[in-house]
Amino acid sequence: MSMYYYLPARNVFGEGAVKECGRLLATMHAKKAMIVTDAFLATQPMAADIQGYLKDAGIDSVIFGGAEPNPKDTNVEAGLKVFNKEQCDAIVTLGGGSSHDCGKGIGLVAANGGTIHDYEGVDKAAISPVPILAINTTAGTASEITRFCIITDTRRKVKMAILDWRVTPDISINDPELMIGMPPSLTASTGMDALTHAIEAYVSTMATPMTDATALLAITMITQYLPKAVANGEYMKARDRMAYAQYLAGAAFNNASLGYVHAMAHQLGGFYNLPHGVCNAILLPYVEEFNIIGNLNRFRDIARAMGEKVDGLSTDDAAVKAIRAIRRLSGQVGIPANLKELGVRREDFDILAENAMKDACAATNPRKATKEQIIDIFEKAYEGAAQ
């Protein structure tokens, strides 16, 4: 079986890296870029600064501030109208996963026609989008480097998982200076999203030595630096290390894929419009408790990567320490205790579980579940009962 490895062609890191965006996009012969971001960032000096860097490189730009949290098909449609009206030939995404995914969706439909719904699934497009440069402002989703594009179908209330190598941005920029403004709660939820990426990739049925290496290092770095970034958002070393860690986690899941945590979290986000990182963080220990018998050795490795002492323990005992470490880190950074706190309703578990089993991320989970078992995981996460 052939294994592929996907990443952007160029990736830029470090304080002040955002200033390179104009020069980099100019190398792709862009004349007019649409900056895809959210309503808040669209009004902030950061967006105006980026327009200035583009202008200095001879690139005109227009701002589309319509990327909502859990971006919707309607956001893609609205952005496409602006893109075509303004005759843009490049896209710059600015923000976290919502902005990046919205921008990818706009680029995909602009190049291929139809609607975003036509591309749900794996590699459905025929033509690559216009050049995409992704500027990241959070340390979590890694959407700035992935072939994943997650868009909510507002009619079905389902998050569509679009996996297509063509939507991988051409250039990514991770500048920790842009992440200083994240409040502690957003730092925590995006950081736990990154941890989920790394763990799910490491236990995925498609894991390879290349994804293992990036996943394990990401797990260690997140365990070490996420609490510090939450405690003091201006601590630049923690911001810098989290930028690298979320990138490493992204490189892992972009190529090994994910599992039931994301398959289930996608349903919660699509159905209730809940924050993706928080849903992942709450579900993570319960899904991995279910998964643990699928590969005890790998969970022992995760425990060790999270700083647990496992030498001399049986594989079973060592593996369980990974679940405890996940719960401890989640508690340290202030993640809500259960799904009940988020307003999730028990009567919806049946349809949520049914849709989760259809999600593309479910295919690579290390243990196969029945619908009833998925409902049981939702039940445990709803009450927040530690096992």
ABEGO torsion letter per residue (X at the ends): XBBBBBBBABBBBEBGAAAAAAAAAAAAGBABBBBBBBAAAAABAAAAAAAAAAAAAGBBBBBBAABBBGBBAAAAAAAAAAAAAAGBABBBBBEBAAAAAAAAAAAAAAAAEEBAAAABEBGABABBBBBBBBBBABBAAGAAABABBBBBBAAAGBBBBBBBAAABBABBBBBAAAAAABBAAAAAAAAAAAAAAAAAAAABAABBAAAAAAAAAAAAAAAAAAAAAAABAABAAAAAAAAAAAAAAAAAAAAAEBBAAAAAAAAAAAAAGBBAAAAAAAAAAAAAAAAAAABAAAAAAAAAAAGBBABGBBAAAAAAAAAAAAAAAAAAAGBBABAAAAGBBAAAAAAAAAAAAABAAAAABABBBBAAAAAAAAAAAAAGBBX
